[in-house]
């Protein structure tokens, strides 16, 4: 079409030149130069040429429309828009984004993705991925999380769940992972997954900060918009902290396909295999606990430090609170703290919440206690509080069923119901079961005993009356 346009211009110019020559001849050479000869001979040529020039102004190259770009698809997050036709090179501004049209491609570069501009992180990204100055150990676990995420052979690897007892350090590991690899993601966002209202609020904050919504919408509409954003975008990490269970969290999870769309879950609930790769978090080893306390307090390892770590059951949250207390006191020592702990027990933790979760040790576990609905499970947990914390034999409860309270007495007599009662405790990581022997953290025991006052003696008697070997 461009070739035809050029031919029309040439022909129009020929008509105009011919018209001018005829007009000149009539004016200066011909004998008769009246108006009728001019109209008959020169004017048609001039008019035809003029019309041709005017027409060529309205002819565009094939597929190009005046002042518009015919767009087939648009993905501004990937920076590519597919357009029809061969547009000329030009630059325009469109909703604060630079749009460069060249040939058949249109590149949209949002300001935050401009290669020349400094990378701008979302507020929550800075908050959740701030350095964790007292974090120690767990290097192998952090590397395992990274390798699993980067292994794209299985879609399920794009979602991982860190599970374990409350206070064991799940949130801190997620925080450390986000901090270590923050530069490898465009977006990192933490979701308060303890309740539906917490997740709705976190989604709303993200939608506003990411520019997904500009006006007020109901929570369901916002959830759909955020999930749509997750589906259409790549290179992000969402951390669902303290998730309750699969059923509650499922509606807030995106459809993960391929690419770097990573979900990291932390939870006391231990059954995530249907949607995620599970990571069971264990207590600190004695060496890890010693390293943590030394780093936290700037005091060297000694026999009192080792005794303190053992007394606290190598639990991350308890060690953090102890370390924070010691570091805030001048000329304080592990020995002094240990003596005070033996005297005041849980009172040492109730007024010193974790600086990140804002929960004390007892508040952390009370959340798990409240999740238990089975009455027999509650009674079973109360009994665990008065036994030795490890190697509690399943057989003991069967042998002692005649002296147990109702409804636990009937539950133990029924194998199926007894399994259900045990399952209620193990699924929230309050109790572990291995080779028909139960274990419970000693601080969990203290929290339970503290909550049972003034009925503590009654629960002790259930053990004494049967001469329990673990009592």
C-alpha positions in Angstrom: 0.0 0.0 0.0 2.9 2.3 0.7 4.2 1.8 -2.9 0.7 2.6 -4.3 0.7 5.8 -2.3 4.0 7.0 -3.8 2.7 6.3 -7.4 -0.4 8.4 -6.7 1.8 11.3 -5.6 3.9 11.1 -8.8 0.9 11.0 -11.1 -0.7 13.9 -9.2 2.4 16.0 -9.6 2.5 15.1 -13.4 -1.1 16.4 -13.8 -0.2 19.6 -12.0 2.9 20.3 -14.0 1.0 19.6 -17.2 -1.7 21.9 -16.2 0.8 24.7 -15.4 2.5 24.2 -18.8 -0.9 24.4 -20.7 -1.8 27.5 -18.7 1.6 29.1 -19.6 1.2 28.2 -23.2 -2.3 29.7 -23.4 -1.2 32.9 -21.7 1.9 33.7 -23.6 2.0 31.7 -26.9 -1.6 31.1 -28.0 -3.4 33.7 -30.0 -6.7 33.3 -28.0 -6.4 33.3 -24.2 -10.0 33.7 -23.1 -11.4 32.0 -20.0 -13.2 29.2 -21.9 -10.0 27.8 -23.3 -8.3 27.9 -19.9 -11.2 26.0 -18.3 -11.3 23.4 -21.1 -7.5 22.8 -21.3 -5.6 23.8 -18.1 -8.0 23.7 -15.2 -8.9 19.9 -15.5 -5.2 19.0 -15.3 -4.6 21.2 -12.2 -7.7 20.0 -10.5 -6.9 16.3 -11.0 -3.4 16.7 -9.6 -4.7 18.6 -6.6 -7.3 15.9 -5.9 -4.6 13.2 -6.1 -2.4 15.0 -3.5 -5.3 15.4 -1.1 -6.3 11.7 -1.4 -2.8 10.4 -0.5 -3.0 12.2 2.9 -5.9 9.8 3.9 -4.1 6.6 2.9 -2.3 4.7 5.7 0.0 1.7 5.5 -1.8 -1.7 5.8 -3.3 -2.4 9.3 -2.4 1.0 10.8 -5.1 3.3 12.1 -4.8 6.9 12.8 -3.9 7.8 16.5 -4.7 4.2 17.7 -2.9 0.9 18.3 -4.9 -2.2 17.7 -3.9 -4.4 20.7 -4.6 -8.1 20.8 -3.2 -9.0 24.2 -1.6 -7.2 27.1 0.5 -8.3 30.0 2.0 -5.2 31.6 3.7 -7.2 34.3 5.8 -9.1 31.8 6.2 -5.8 29.9 5.0 -7.1 26.5 1.9 -6.1 24.5 1.3 -7.8 21.1 0.0 -5.3 18.6 -1.3 -5.6 15.0 0.5 -3.9 12.1 3.8 -2.2 11.7 3.6 0.9 13.8 6.2 3.5 13.4 8.7 4.1 16.2 7.4 6.6 18.7 7.0 7.1 22.4 3.8 8.0 24.3 2.8 8.1 28.0 0.0 5.8 29.3 -1.1 5.7 32.9 2.3 6.5 34.4 3.9 3.7 32.3 6.3 4.2 29.4 4.9 2.7 26.2 7.4 2.2 23.4 5.9 1.1 20.0 8.2 -0.5 17.5 7.2 -2.7 14.6 4.7 -5.2 16.0 5.7 -5.1 19.7 4.7 -2.7 22.4 6.8 -2.7 25.5 5.2 -1.4 28.7 7.7 -0.6 31.4 6.1 0.3 34.8 8.2 2.8 36.7 9.0 0.1 39.4 10.4 -2.2 36.7 12.4 0.5 34.9 16.0 -1.0 34.6 17.4 2.4 35.3 15.3 3.0 38.4 16.0 1.8 41.9 14.0 -1.2 42.8 11.1 -0.3 45.1 10.0 -2.9 47.7 6.5 -3.0 49.1 6.2 -1.9 52.8 5.5 -5.4 54.0 8.5 -6.7 52.1 10.7 -4.4 54.2 8.9 -5.3 57.4 8.9 -9.0 57.1 12.4 -9.5 55.6 14.2 -7.2 57.9 17.4 -8.8 59.2 17.0 -11.1 62.2 20.1 -10.1 64.3 19.9 -13.0 66.7 19.1 -15.8 64.3 21.6 -18.7 64.5 21.8 -22.2 63.0 19.3 -23.9 60.7 21.6 -23.4 57.7 20.9 -26.8 56.3 17.1 -26.3 56.7 17.2 -23.0 54.9 19.2 -24.5 52.0 16.7 -27.4 51.8 13.8 -24.9 51.5 15.6 -23.1 48.7 16.5 -26.2 46.8 13.0 -27.5 47.0 11.5 -24.3 45.7 13.9 -24.2 42.8 13.2 -27.8 41.8 10.4 -27.3 39.3 10.0 -31.0 38.4 7.0 -31.3 40.8 4.4 -28.5 41.2 3.9 -29.4 44.8 7.4 -28.2 45.5 6.2 -24.6 45.0 4.4 -24.8 48.3 6.2 -25.8 51.5 4.9 -26.1 55.1 7.2 -25.7 58.1 5.4 -27.6 60.9 6.1 -28.0 64.6 5.4 -27.1 68.2 4.4 -23.5 68.9 7.5 -21.5 69.9 9.9 -23.8 68.1 11.0 -21.1 65.6 8.9 -21.7 62.5 8.2 -18.0 61.9 11.8 -17.0 62.5 12.9 -19.5 59.8 10.4 -18.1 57.3 11.6 -14.6 58.2 15.2 -15.6 57.7 14.5 -17.3 54.4 12.7 -14.1 53.1 15.6 -12.0 54.4 18.3 -14.1 52.7 16.6 -14.3 49.3 14.7 -11.0 49.2 16.6 -9.8 46.1 15.5 -12.8 44.1 11.8 -12.0 44.3 9.9 -9.0 42.9 7.3 -9.4 45.7 7.4 -10.9 49.2 4.3 -10.7 51.3 3.4 -12.2 54.7 -0.2 -13.2 55.5 -1.5 -13.5 59.0 -3.1 -16.9 58.5 -4.3 -17.6 62.1 -7.8 -16.5 61.2 -9.9 -15.8 58.1 -10.2 -12.2 59.1 -6.4 -12.0 59.4 -6.0 -13.4 55.9 -8.7 -11.0 54.5 -6.9 -8.1 56.1 -3.5 -9.1 54.7 -4.9 -9.6 51.2 -6.5 -6.2 51.3 -3.3 -4.6 52.3 -1.4 -6.3 49.5 -4.1 -5.4 46.9 -3.8 -1.7 47.9 0.0 -1.6 48.0 0.4 -3.5 44.7 -2.2 -1.3 43.0 -4.6 -4.1 42.3 -7.6 -2.2 43.6 -8.2 1.5 43.7 -11.6 1.6 45.3 -13.4 -0.2 48.2 -14.5 -3.8 47.5 -15.8 -6.6 49.7 -13.4 -9.2 51.0 -14.4 -11.9 48.5 -13.8 -9.6 45.6 -10.4 -8.6 46.9 -9.5 -12.2 47.5 -10.4 -13.0 43.9 -8.3 -10.1 42.6 -5.2 -11.1 44.6 -5.5 -14.8 43.6 -5.9 -13.6 40.0 -2.8 -11.5 40.4 -0.9 -14.5 41.7 -2.0 -16.6 38.8 -1.0 -14.0 36.2 2.4 -13.0 37.8 5.7 -14.6 38.5 8.7 -14.2 40.8 6.9 -13.8 44.1 6.9 -15.4 47.6 3.9 -15.4 49.9 4.4 -16.5 53.5 1.2 -17.7 55.3 2.2 -17.5 59.0 0.6 -19.6 61.7 -1.9 -21.3 59.4 -4.7 -23.2 61.2 -5.2 -26.2 58.8 -5.6 -27.2 55.1 -9.3 -26.6 55.0 -9.1 -23.0 56.3 -6.1 -22.0 54.2 -7.1 -23.6 50.9 -9.4 -20.8 49.6 -6.5 -18.4 50.0 -4.0 -20.3 48.1 -3.3 -19.7 44.4 -3.2 -22.2 41.6 0.5 -22.8 41.3 1.7 -24.0 37.9 5.3 -23.4 37.0 7.8 -20.6 37.5 8.9 -18.8 40.7 5.5 -18.7 42.4 6.4 -19.8 45.9 4.3 -20.3 49.0 5.8 -20.9 52.5 3.5 -21.9 55.3 4.2 -22.1 59.0 1.8 -24.1 61.2 1.4 -26.1 64.4 -0.9 -28.3 62.3 1.2 -31.2 60.9 -0.8 -32.6 58.0 -0.2 -30.6 54.8 0.8 -33.4 52.4 -2.2 -32.9 50.2 -1.1 -29.5 49.1 2.5 -28.9 50.3 5.9 -30.4 50.9 6.2 -30.8 54.7 9.2 -29.8 56.7 9.1 -31.1 60.3 11.0 -28.7 62.5 12.8 -30.1 65.5 14.1 -28.5 68.7 17.5 -27.0 68.9 20.3 -29.4 69.5 22.4 -28.7 72.6 25.1 -27.2 70.4 22.7 -25.0 68.5 21.1 -23.8 71.8 24.6 -22.9 73.2 25.4 -21.0 70.0 22.2 -19.1 70.2 22.5 -18.1 73.8 26.1 -17.0 73.4 25.2 -14.9 70.3 22.2 -13.5 72.1 23.8 -12.6 75.4 27.5 -12.1 74.5 28.3 -14.5 77.4 30.5 -17.5 76.9 29.3 -21.1 77.2 29.6 -22.6 80.7 28.0 -25.3 82.8 25.1 -23.0 83.8 24.3 -22.1 80.2 24.1 -25.8 79.4 21.8 -26.4 82.4 19.6 -23.5 81.4 19.2 -24.7 77.8 18.3 -28.1 79.1 15.8 -26.6 81.6 14.1 -24.7 78.8 13.9 -27.9 76.7 16.0 -26.3 73.8 12.9 -24.4 72.7 13.6 -21.4 70.5 11.0 -19.1 72.0 12.0 -19.8 75.6 15.7 -19.4 74.8 15.0 -16.1 73.1 13.1 -14.8 76.0 15.8 -15.9 78.5 18.5 -14.4 76.3 16.7 -11.1 76.0 16.2 -10.9 79.8 19.9 -11.7 80.5 21.2 -9.2 77.9 19.1 -6.4 79.4 20.5 -6.7 82.9 24.0 -5.4 83.8 26.3 -8.0 85.3 23.7 -10.8 84.9 24.7 -14.4 84.3 23.2 -17.7 83.3 23.5 -18.9 86.9 21.4 -16.0 88.2 18.7 -16.5 85.6 18.6 -20.3 86.3 18.2 -19.7 90.0 15.4 -17.2 89.3 13.7 -19.6 86.8 13.7 -22.4 89.4 12.0 -20.1 91.9 9.4 -18.4 89.6 8.9 -20.9 86.8 6.4 -19.7 84.2 6.1 -16.2 85.8 9.5 -15.5 84.1 7.8 -15.8 80.7 4.4 -14.4 81.1 5.5 -10.8 81.1 8.2 -11.2 78.5 6.6 -11.9 75.1 8.6 -12.7 72.0 9.6 -9.5 70.3 8.3 -10.8 66.9 5.1 -12.7 67.7 4.2 -10.5 70.7 3.2 -13.8 72.5 4.6 -15.3 75.7 5.2 -19.0 76.0 1.9 -19.8 77.7 -0.1 -17.6 75.2 1.6 -19.4 72.3 0.4 -22.8 73.5 -3.0 -21.7 74.8 -3.9 -21.2 71.1 -3.2 -24.8 70.5 -5.1 -25.9 73.6 -8.1 -24.0 72.5 -8.1 -25.8 69.2 -8.8 -29.2 70.9 -12.5 -30.0 70.8 -12.4 -33.7 71.8 -13.0 -33.8 75.6 -11.1 -37.1 75.9 -8.1 -35.5 74.2 -8.2 -32.7 76.7 -8.2 -35.1 79.6 -5.4 -37.1 78.0 -3.3 -33.9 77.7 -4.0 -33.1 81.4 -2.5 -36.5 82.3 0.5 -36.0 80.1 1.3 -32.9 82.2 2.0 -35.0 85.3 4.1 -37.7 83.7 7.7 -37.8 82.7 8.0 -35.8 79.4 9.5 -38.7 77.4 8.7 -42.4 76.8 5.1 -42.3 78.0 3.8 -45.7 77.0 0.5 -46.0 75.3 -0.2 -49.2 77.2 -0.3 -47.3 80.5 -3.6 -45.6 79.7 -5.1 -49.0 78.6 -4.0 -50.6 81.9 -5.2 -47.6 83.9 -8.6 -47.2 82.2 -10.6 -48.3 85.3 -9.3 -45.3 87.3 -9.5 -42.7 84.5 -12.1 -40.0 84.4 -15.1 -40.0 82.0 -15.3 -39.8 79.0 -11.6 -40.8 78.7 -12.3 -44.1 80.4 -14.7 -45.2 77.7 -12.5 -43.7 74.9 -9.5 -45.7 76.0 -11.6 -48.9 76.0 -12.5 -48.3 72.3 -9.4 -48.6 70.1 -10.8 -46.5 67.3 -11.9 -43.7 69.6 -8.6 -43.8 71.5 -6.7 -43.3 68.2 -9.0 -40.3 67.4 -8.2 -38.7 70.8 -4.5 -39.2 70.3 -4.7 -37.8 66.7 -6.3 -34.6 68.1 -3.1 -33.9 70.1 -0.5 -35.0 67.6 -1.9 -33.0 64.7 -1.2 -29.7 66.6 2.3 -30.8 67.5 1.5 -30.7 71.3 2.5 -34.4 71.7 4.7 -36.6 69.6 4.2 -40.4 69.2 7.0 -42.7 68.1 7.1 -46.5 68.5 4.0 -46.5 70.8 5.6 -44.0 73.2 4.5 -40.4 73.7 6.7 -37.3 74.3 5.7 -33.8 75.5 7.8 -30.7 76.0 8.4 -30.0 79.6 7.4 -26.3 79.3 4.1 -27.4 77.7 3.6 -29.5 80.8 4.2 -26.5 83.1 1.7 -24.4 81.1 -0.9 -27.1 81.4 -0.3 -27.6 85.1 -0.5 -23.9 85.7 -3.9 -23.8 83.9 -5.3 -26.7 86.0 -4.9 -25.0 89.4 -6.6 -25.5 91.8 -7.5 -29.0 90.4 -3.9 -30.0 90.1 -4.0 -32.6 92.9 -7.0 -34.4 91.3 -5.1 -35.0 88.1 -2.0 -36.1 90.0 -4.1 -38.7 91.8 -5.1 -40.4 88.6 -1.4 -41.3 88.1 -0.7 -42.1 91.7 -3.7 -44.4 92.1 -2.3 -46.6 89.3 1.3 -46.5 90.3 2.3 -45.1 86.9 5.9 -45.9 86.2 6.4 -42.4 84.5 5.1 -40.4 87.5 
